[in-house]
Amino acid sequence: MAVFQPLYAKALGWSRHRYAPWWLTFISFIEAIFFPVPPEVMLAPMTLAQPKSWLRYASLSLLGSTLGAFIGYALGLFAIGLVEPYLIELGFGDSFHQARESLREHGFWIMLVGGFTPIPFKLFTIAAGTVSMPLLPFIAAVLIGRGKRVFLVAGAIRLGGERAERALHRYIEPVGWTALGLLVIGVIALFVWKG
């Protein structure tokens, strides 16, 4: 985590700034394209500081993520030759190729999962562009997948306060993977039921 620690500390500092809502939107935007720190790093402390603004903060985060997802999609669609070497160099090559193949086969469902999981969202947005995923399902999956993530985080902090924020930081990985597992089981069950 030593590589991301300075970015994490910087994002926490931004959460206390008077322009924090703009920073949150910006962080959410660039995280969907290239930034390695998730927007919850700012969203959680901002919601804790002003609990009544939780809905506004989650909405701003979703707006930023959605706009960033379009840029990621465009990079995958028009500039994958320039972007892919950097993904490979950063160690995301295999994950990116798996995301691309999964999106090619299951489109909406994989994008929906990608918006909620701790797996870097940028891999899914860029991969969706490389397979020319139709825009309407792409937008719907981004709004639902990313929306449930940011609204759940902000809502949990609103309801649980400081204790919820500490728990979120401590248990975000197991909670994210459990939610992903349940969603995958649901998608598999859907395909088995249809087949």
N, C-alpha and C positions, 0 to 999 in steps of 0.2 A: 504493500500500500504506500510505500515511500514515494512512488512516482506521482500518485494522485493526492497525497497529503497537502502539498502546497495549494493545489486548486481547491481542495475541500475547505481549507482554512480561509481562502480568499472568498469563496461563495458564502461561507458563514458570516464573514465580515460584511459582505454586501447586504445580507439580510437585515442588518441594523441601520443601514443607510436610509436617508430620507427619501431617496428615489428607489427604495427596495422593490416596490411593485413593478417598476420598469426593468430593474435588474432581473427580477424573477421571470418576467416575460422573455427577456433576452436570453437568459440561461436556458429556459425551456426551448427556445427557438434553436440555439446553437447545439444543444444536447441532441436534438433530432438529426443533426448533420455531422458533427464531429466532436463535440465537447464530451469528455469522459465522466463528468460529475453530474448525477441526476438532479433535477430541480427540487426534489424533496428536501435537499440540504438547506435550501432557502425557505421553501414552503412551510416546513414544520416550525422553525423558530418564529417566522412571521405570524403564523396562525396562533402560536402560543402567546406572542406579544399583544395581538389584537384579535381575540377569538371571534368577535362579531363580524370580522371581515373575512372569515374562512371561505365563504362562497365566492367572494370577489377574487381572492387570491387563487383559488383552485381554477376559476374561470380564466384568469390571466395566464396561468400556467398551461392550461389546455389550449388556449389561443396560440401561445408561443410555440408549443409542440406541434400543433396542426400546421402552422405556417412553415415551420422548420421541416416537417415531413414532406411538404411539397417541394422544397429545395432538395432534400435528399432524393426524392423520387426523380426530379429533373436531372440530378447528377448521375443517377443510375441509368436513366433513359438516354441522355445525351453525352455524358463524359465518363463512362465507366472505364474506358482505357486509361484515363488520367488518375482516377480514384482508386481502382483496384490494386495497383502496386503499393500504395500507401496502407491500405487495409491489410495486405499480406505482410508488409514490413512491420506493422504494429502488432502482428500476431493474430489478426482476426480472419486470416485467409480461409481456414477450414469452416469456421462459424458462418462466414459470409456465404460460402458455397453451399452449405447446408440450408441456410435461410433462403437462398435463391431457388434451390431445388424444391424445397417445401412450399414456397410461394407459387412456383410454377404448377405444382400439383394441387394444392388446396387453397390458394389465394386468400380470400377473405378470412378464413378461420385462423390461418397462420399469422396474418397481419394483426388480427384481434388479440391473439396470444402475445405477439411481439410488443404490443403497446402496454401490456400489463407486467411483463416479466422483468427480472433484473438483468436480462441479456441486453446489451446495448441496443437501444431503439434504432440508432442510425444504420445498423446492419440490415434491419428490416425495411426501412424507408428506401435505402439505396437499392437493395435487392428487388423491391417491388418495381422500381423503375426499369431495372435490367430485364425483367420478364414482361414489361408493358402491362402490368396489372391494370384492369379497367379502373378509371378514376372514382366512379361512384362507390363501388365496394371498398376501395382504398380509403376514401374519406370516411365512410361509415365505420370501418374497422379502427381507424386512427381515433375518431371521436369516442367510440365506445371503449376501446382498449385503454387508451391513455386517459380518457375521462374518468373511468372507474378507478384508475390508480390514484390520480391526483385528488379526486373528490373523497375517496376513502381515507387517504392520508390526512387531508385537511379536516375532514369530519371527525376522524378519530382523535386528532389533537384538540379540536373544539370541544368534544365531549369529555375526553380524559385528561386534558391539561398537561402539565409537566410530566406526570407519570406516563402518559401515553407517548409523549415524545421520547422519553428515555427507552421505553419498551420498543418503540419503532426502530430506533437506532440499534438496539441490541438484537432484535429478532427479525429485521427486515428480510434477510436472506431466507430463513426457513419459512416465513409466512409467504414470501413471493414464490418460492418453489412449491409449496403446498398448494397455493392457488393455481399455479401453472399445472400441477399434476391433476387437480380436479377438473380444470378446463380441458386438458388433453383427454382425460377419461370421458368427459362429456362429448367431445368431438368424435372420438372413436365410437362411442355408443351410438351417436347420431348416424355415422356412416354404416355401422353394422345394422342398425334398425332399418335404414333406407334400403340396404342391399338385401 
